[in-house]
């Protein structure tokens, strides 16, 4: 999260506190940094790849509901602004706590999605 802040506006104390905290974790020595800010070095290449294959990336939109077909596959997404999003495949980027709330009832008993119960959201992300 600190990589989203301009270095000129960030005290090194924040970095040192974060590093100290992470290094105390069980696998803290395995942490790494991108060679640039996440929007440019991580998100943009993913979005560019999706668009190069004919996909569409929609940002700053919230999903209100995942509508299903009779076979429990995704029919479409309903956004909070009322728009309907349909596609052949979907990538849904959201915190795990929100995903748990939006998960259709028909999916909650599927073993793949039952694993979400064990996931806990991480506020810094």
C-alpha contacts under 8 A as a table, 3 or more apart, distances in Angstrom:
res1	aa1	res2	aa2	distance
1	X	4	X	5.73
1	X	5	X	7.74
1	X	124	X	6.54
1	X	125	X	6.45
2	X	5	X	5.58
2	X	15	X	7.58
3	X	6	X	7.52
3	X	36	X	7.67
3	X	37	X	5.34
3	X	38	X	6.74
4	X	37	X	6.13
4	X	38	X	6.94
4	X	39	X	7.89
5	X	9	X	6.92
5	X	10	X	6.77
6	X	9	X	5.44
6	X	10	X	6.66
7	X	10	X	5.17
7	X	11	X	7.96
10	X	14	X	7.30
11	X	14	X	5.75
11	X	15	X	7.40
12	X	15	X	5.09
12	X	16	X	6.22
13	X	16	X	5.10
13	X	17	X	6.09
14	X	17	X	5.26
14	X	18	X	6.20
15	X	18	X	5.15
15	X	19	X	6.04
16	X	19	X	5.10
16	X	20	X	5.97
17	X	20	X	5.17
17	X	21	X	6.22
18	X	21	X	5.13
18	X	22	X	6.21
19	X	22	X	5.14
19	X	23	X	5.95
20	X	23	X	5.26
20	X	24	X	6.48
21	X	24	X	5.46
21	X	25	X	7.08
22	X	25	X	5.39
22	X	28	X	5.11
22	X	31	X	7.81
23	X	26	X	7.90
23	X	27	X	7.63
23	X	28	X	4.21
23	X	29	X	5.92
24	X	28	X	6.16
25	X	28	X	4.82
27	X	30	X	5.69
27	X	31	X	7.74
28	X	31	X	5.80
34	X	37	X	6.82
34	X	38	X	6.99
34	X	41	X	7.02
35	X	41	X	7.21
36	X	40	X	7.05
36	X	41	X	5.86
37	X	40	X	5.73
37	X	41	X	5.96
37	X	42	X	7.89
38	X	41	X	5.13
38	X	42	X	4.99
38	X	43	X	6.28
39	X	42	X	5.79
39	X	43	X	4.80
39	X	44	X	5.90
40	X	43	X	6.17
40	X	44	X	5.21
40	X	45	X	7.38
41	X	44	X	6.49
41	X	45	X	6.73
42	X	45	X	5.91
42	X	46	X	6.61
43	X	46	X	5.29
43	X	47	X	6.19
44	X	47	X	5.05
44	X	48	X	5.92
45	X	48	X	5.00
45	X	49	X	6.09
46	X	49	X	5.18
46	X	50	X	6.32
47	X	50	X	5.16
47	X	51	X	6.17
47	X	57	X	6.33
48	X	51	X	5.14
48	X	52	X	5.98
49	X	52	X	5.02
49	X	53	X	6.50
50	X	53	X	5.40
50	X	54	X	6.74
50	X	55	X	5.13
50	X	56	X	6.86
50	X	57	X	7.36
51	X	54	X	5.04
51	X	55	X	4.61
51	X	56	X	5.64
51	X	57	X	7.06
52	X	55	X	7.12
58	X	61	X	6.85
61	X	79	X	6.81
61	X	80	X	7.58
62	X	79	X	5.53
62	X	80	X	5.71
62	X	81	X	7.96
63	X	66	X	7.48
63	X	77	X	6.52
63	X	78	X	5.87
63	X	79	X	4.30
63	X	80	X	5.88
64	X	77	X	7.56
64	X	78	X	5.52
64	X	79	X	5.01
64	X	80	X	5.01
64	X	102	X	7.33
65	X	77	X	5.95
65	X	78	X	5.16
65	X	79	X	7.00
65	X	102	X	6.14
65	X	104	X	7.98
66	X	74	X	6.92
66	X	75	X	7.71
66	X	76	X	6.29
66	X	77	X	4.74
66	X	78	X	6.38
66	X	102	X	6.90
66	X	103	X	7.24
66	X	104	X	6.50
67	X	74	X	6.12
67	X	75	X	5.41
67	X	76	X	5.38
67	X	77	X	6.01
67	X	78	X	7.27
67	X	104	X	7.67
68	X	71	X	7.66
68	X	72	X	5.29
68	X	73	X	5.49
68	X	74	X	4.57
68	X	75	X	4.68
68	X	76	X	6.97
68	X	104	X	7.88
69	X	72	X	5.22
69	X	73	X	5.42
69	X	74	X	6.06
69	X	75	X	5.08
70	X	73	X	7.46
72	X	106	X	6.90
72	X	107	X	7.58
74	X	77	X	7.75
75	X	86	X	6.93
76	X	84	X	6.49
76	X	85	X	5.49
76	X	86	X	4.68
76	X	87	X	7.26
77	X	84	X	5.73
77	X	85	X	5.02
77	X	86	X	6.62
78	X	82	X	6.31
78	X	83	X	6.01
78	X	84	X	4.78
78	X	85	X	6.45
79	X	82	X	5.29
79	X	83	X	5.30
79	X	84	X	6.29
79	X	85	X	7.56
80	X	83	X	7.40
87	X	90	X	6.70
94	X	98	X	6.47
94	X	99	X	6.41
95	X	98	X	5.51
95	X	99	X	6.43
95	X	121	X	6.58
96	X	99	X	4.95
96	X	100	X	6.17
96	X	116	X	7.72
96	X	119	X	7.13
96	X	120	X	7.04
96	X	121	X	5.61
97	X	100	X	5.19
97	X	101	X	6.57
97	X	120	X	7.36
97	X	121	X	6.01
98	X	101	X	5.11
98	X	102	X	6.28
99	X	102	X	5.09
99	X	103	X	5.90
100	X	103	X	5.35
100	X	116	X	7.16
100	X	117	X	7.92
103	X	107	X	6.68
103	X	108	X	6.89
104	X	107	X	5.46
104	X	108	X	6.77
105	X	108	X	5.34
105	X	109	X	7.84
106	X	109	X	6.81
106	X	110	X	7.89
107	X	110	X	5.35
107	X	113	X	6.58
108	X	113	X	5.96
108	X	114	X	6.07
109	X	113	X	7.18
109	X	114	X	6.28
110	X	113	X	5.52
110	X	114	X	6.12
111	X	114	X	4.91
111	X	115	X	6.74
112	X	115	X	5.92
112	X	116	X	7.98
113	X	116	X	5.52
113	X	117	X	7.93
114	X	117	X	5.80
115	X	118	X	5.84
115	X	119	X	7.29
116	X	119	X	5.19
117	X	120	X	7.99
122	X	125	X	5.69
